[in-house]
Amino acid sequence: MFRVVTNLDDLIKVFIVRGIVFIEEQGVPYKIERDTYDYAATHVLGEEDGDPFAAGRIRALGEYAKLERIAIRKSYRGKNLGNKLTKFMILTAKELGFKKFKIHAQAYLTGFYQKHGFEIVGEIFNEAGINHYVMIRDDLDQ
């Protein structure tokens, strides 16, 4: 269902999901949605029966693994896939050696990420025309 991207075909699928969710649904401009960090990030794809439905990327940011570009296509929402994707991304980041995690969560999703152990740090800010909060999770004691 979820896997780390290891080939160009899967990376294209990731960009398709992100295009549908961020560019089409949320109105994020292409020049903001795609950036140079895509070249060095670890990408995650969710696929079912050959149909890509979820995407995310993990980027090293100092001692933090930053979870970014997390997207689930609308027809797949409400099926607990966001929880599964978030858990998969955290596990993948841990396998990469990270024990601290960061996310720029869209404001309406802060409760969702709090259930995954993230805490809000700082004030609300606008990114790509959408309100966000920086959230962190620290697993150093685990």
Secondary structure, DSSP 8 states (H G I E B T S, - for coil): -EEE--SHHHHHHHHHHHIIIIIIIT---HHHHS-GGGGTSEEEEEEETTEEEEEEEEEEETTEEEEEEEEE-GGGTTSSHHHHHHHHHHHHHHHTT--EEEEEEEGGGHHHHHTTT-EEEEEEEEETTEEEEEEEEE-TT-
